[in-house]
């Protein structure tokens, strides 16, 4: 397997993972908006919690992830930077959840680390080679078209 193939594979992996995660967040956001209120039991009390804000956050964050994932599939530089920032923030936020969900938080940090590797390692070479390939194909097409 060549470096070019490895880089392309990482780019597609990161893209697809962001698109799938974003789609799941959009669905979760719609479900939460459908329920709107949640009863939470704490020791000797019940609380009625309005979930509208949480549903909107999930919906917007999911849509952003889908857009960034699609942008990564096109090898857009803005999408790569946005994905790096989003994944890094997600990894940092998981540190706060270690006390409540230790296994899940550590798994998410590990997945974020793999994603960050995929978003940073060999990307520039892949982007340049793919862009150069598209330019050559376009030049070949325009040269072969009758005038």
QUIZIPE-V200964 format. One record per residue. N is the residue number from 1. RES is the residue in three letters. SS is DSSP state (A for helix, B for strand, O for the rest). PHI is phi in degrees with one decimal (* if undefined). NEAR is the number of other C-alpha atoms within 8 Angstrom. Layout:
<<N	RES	SS	PHI	NEAR> <N	RES	SS	PHI	NEAR>>
This chain:
<<1	UNK	O	*	4> <2	UNK	O	-86.3	5> <3	UNK	A	-60.8	7> <4	UNK	A	-61.6	9> <5	UNK	A	-66.1	8> <6	UNK	A	-64.4	9> <7	UNK	A	-61.0	14> <8	UNK	A	-63.5	10> <9	UNK	A	-63.3	8> <10	UNK	A	-65.4	10> <11	UNK	A	-63.5	14> <12	UNK	A	-67.5	10> <13	UNK	A	-58.0	9> <14	UNK	A	-62.3	13> <15	UNK	A	-62.2	14> <16	UNK	A	-64.5	9> <17	UNK	A	-63.8	9> <18	UNK	A	-66.5	12> <19	UNK	A	-64.6	14> <20	UNK	A	-65.3	9> <21	UNK	A	-62.4	11> <22	UNK	A	-63.4	14> <23	UNK	A	-63.4	11> <24	UNK	A	-63.6	9> <25	UNK	A	-64.3	12> <26	UNK	A	-62.3	14> <27	UNK	A	-63.1	9> <28	UNK	A	-61.0	11> <29	UNK	A	-61.7	14> <30	UNK	A	-65.2	10> <31	UNK	A	-64.7	9> <32	UNK	A	-63.3	12> <33	UNK	A	-65.3	11> <34	UNK	A	-71.0	6> <35	UNK	A	-91.8	8> <36	UNK	O	59.5	10> <37	UNK	B	-120.9	9> <38	UNK	B	-135.0	9> <39	UNK	B	-92.5	8> <40	UNK	B	-117.3	8> <41	UNK	B	-99.8	8> <42	UNK	B	-128.5	7> <43	UNK	O	40.4	4> <44	UNK	O	-112.0	5> <45	UNK	B	-136.2	6> <46	UNK	B	-114.8	8> <47	UNK	B	-123.3	8> <48	UNK	B	-100.6	8> <49	UNK	B	-107.9	8> <50	UNK	B	-81.0	8> <51	UNK	O	-100.0	12> <52	UNK	A	-59.0	10> <53	UNK	A	-62.6	7> <54	UNK	A	-63.1	9> <55	UNK	A	-63.9	15> <56	UNK	A	-66.6	10> <57	UNK	A	-61.8	9> <58	UNK	A	-62.2	12> <59	UNK	A	-63.8	14> <60	UNK	A	-67.5	9> <61	UNK	A	-62.3	11> <62	UNK	A	-63.1	14> <63	UNK	A	-64.3	11> <64	UNK	A	-62.6	9> <65	UNK	A	-62.2	13> <66	UNK	A	-63.8	14> <67	UNK	A	-62.9	9> <68	UNK	A	-65.8	15> <69	UNK	A	-62.0	16> <70	UNK	A	-66.1	10> <71	UNK	A	-62.4	13> <72	UNK	A	-65.6	15> <73	UNK	A	-62.9	10> <74	UNK	O	-90.0	6> <75	UNK	O	59.6	10> <76	UNK	O	-74.9	9> <77	UNK	A	-63.9	7> <78	UNK	A	-62.0	7> <79	UNK	A	-68.7	12> <80	UNK	A	-62.4	13> <81	UNK	A	-64.1	8> <82	UNK	A	-62.1	9> <83	UNK	A	-65.2	12> <84	UNK	A	-61.0	10> <85	UNK	A	-64.4	8> <86	UNK	A	-62.3	8> <87	UNK	A	-67.9	11> <88	UNK	A	-64.2	10> <89	UNK	A	-63.1	8> <90	UNK	A	-63.5	9> <91	UNK	A	-62.6	12> <92	UNK	A	-65.3	8> <93	UNK	A	-65.4	8> <94	UNK	A	-68.3	12> <95	UNK	A	-60.7	8> <96	UNK	O	-71.3	7> <97	UNK	O	-95.8	10> <98	UNK	O	-59.6	12> <99	UNK	O	-64.8	6> <100	UNK	O	-86.0	5> <101	UNK	O	-132.7	8> <102	UNK	A	-62.5	9> <103	UNK	A	-67.7	7> <104	UNK	A	-61.5	8> <105	UNK	A	-63.2	12> <106	UNK	A	-66.1	10> <107	UNK	A	-62.5	8> <108	UNK	A	-66.8	10> <109	UNK	A	-64.3	10> <110	UNK	A	-64.2	8> <111	UNK	A	-64.3	8> <112	UNK	A	-62.7	12> <113	UNK	A	-63.9	9> <114	UNK	A	-64.1	8> <115	UNK	A	-62.4	10> <116	UNK	A	-62.2	11> <117	UNK	A	-61.7	8> <118	UNK	A	-63.8	13> <119	UNK	A	-83.8	13> <120	UNK	A	-114.0	7> <121	UNK	O	-79.0	7> <122	UNK	O	62.5	8> <123	UNK	A	-69.2	12> <124	UNK	A	-62.5	6> <125	UNK	A	-64.6	9> <126	UNK	A	-61.9	11> <127	UNK	A	-62.6	9> <128	UNK	A	-65.2	8> <129	UNK	A	-65.4	9> <130	UNK	A	-66.0	8> <131	UNK	A	-63.0	8> <132	UNK	A	-62.8	8> <133	UNK	A	-62.3	8> <134	UNK	A	-63.9	8> <135	UNK	A	-64.5	8> <136	UNK	A	-65.0	8> <137	UNK	A	-63.3	8> <138	UNK	A	-63.3	8> <139	UNK	A	-64.9	8> <140	UNK	A	-64.5	8> <141	UNK	A	-65.4	8> <142	UNK	A	-69.2	7> <143	UNK	A	-71.7	7> <144	UNK	A	-88.3	6> <145	UNK	O	-76.4	6> <146	UNK	O	-71.1	4> <147	UNK	O	-100.4	2>>
